[in-house]
Amino acid sequence: MRFTKMHGAGNDYVYVDCFHEPVPQNIPATAIAISDRHTGVGGDGMVLICPSEVADARMRMFNADGSESEMCGNAIRCVAKFVYDRNLAKKPELTIETGRGLLTMQLTPGRDGLIEQVRVNMGQPILEAAMIPTLLPGNPPANVPLDVAGQTINVTCVSMGNPHCVTFVDEVNDDWVLRVGPQIERHSAFPRRVNAEFIQVVSRSEFIMRVWERGSGETMACGTGACAAAVAGAITGRTDRTVTAHLRGGDLKLEWSPSGDVYMTGPATEVFSGDWSTSLS
C-alpha cells in the first residue's frame, strides 16, 4: 500500500490515496499499526483520501487508536495539498467531503507551484450542549464547572464537527495536558469522549495552546481545537474574533466571521512517501 506522510503545523498523519489504492480491509488495525512511532510509519493517525460524488475528494480520518473521527482541521489542509499537487483536482478552490459535511478551502502555492498554505472555511461552531455532545449545562456550555482530576475547573465546550472542551489556564504545562487531559477526554460528561484544549491567553489577538486529542494523546497541533478555542475565547470575552494560535508545531490564524463561519489558515507540508506492507496491519 502506497502512503504519503504529511503534517499541518506538526500534526502528522499517514495519507493513503484511495483514488489509486484499495481501501484497507481492516481500517482500524491498519491505522493502529501504521501510526505506531516505533514499529510503523509514525503519526497521529491515518487519513484516507477517497473519491467523492459531491466534492473534489472525501476525507476519512482515523486516530492512532483506530477510532474514526468526524474531522481534523490540520489533516484537511494536507488533503487539499495532496489533491492539488497530485493533479486529482488542480483548482485554487477545493471542496472536501468530511464527517462534518462539505468544506471549502482556498489554496496558496509556493514558488515551486506546490501548495504551502490553505485557508479553510470550517463552518459554524456547534454550541448546543446536546449536539456537541456534552451533558454539561448551557447553550453554549461556557465557563461551566467540571469536577475532574481531583479539582473543579471551569470549561467551555464547542463542537467543530467533533467535540472540544476548552480550559483557560494561567500557564499551559505538562500537568494540565498529560495528567488532566486524559481524564477530561474520558469524563462521563462527554458521551463520545472529547478533545481537551488548554489555553493561555497572551493578548486579545493571540493565545498559546496545547491539546490532548481524543484517541491520539497530545499532538503538536489541532486545527479544529484551535477553532474551538477561538470561539470559546470570544464567547467568554477573553479574546477578539480574529486571533493567532501558537501551537507546539506552529501557528494557525483563526477568524470567527460575522457570518458565523470560522476560517482557519495554516501550512500543509509533505514529508515523504513509501510503501507499507499490508501483512503488518
Salt bridges, closest charged atoms under 4 A:
ASP12 OD2 - LYS5 NZ 3.31
ASP12 OD1 - ARG37 NH2 2.88
ASP17 OD2 - HIS20 ND1 2.69
ASP44 OD1 - ARG37 NH2 3.03
ASP56 OD1 - LYS91 NZ 2.84
ASP65 OD2 - ARG193 NH2 3.49
GLU68 OE1 - ARG60 NH2 3.01
GLU70 OE2 - ARG192 NH2 2.15
GLU70 OE1 - ARG214 NH2 2.79
ASP85 OD2 - LYS81 NZ 2.77
ASP174 OD1 - ARG210 NH2 2.78
ASP175 OD1 - ARG179 NE 2.70
GLU185 OE2 - ARG193 NH1 2.84
GLU197 OE2 - HIS164 ND1 2.80
GLU206 OE1 - HIS246 NE2 2.60
GLU218 OE2 - ARG210 NE 2.79
GLU218 OE2 - ARG248 NH1 3.07
ASP240 OD1 - ARG204 NE 2.84
ASP251 OD1 - HIS246 ND1 2.93
GLU255 OE1 - ARG119 NH2 3.27
GLU270 OE1 - ARG86 NH1 2.94
ASP275 OD2 - ARG2 NH1 3.07
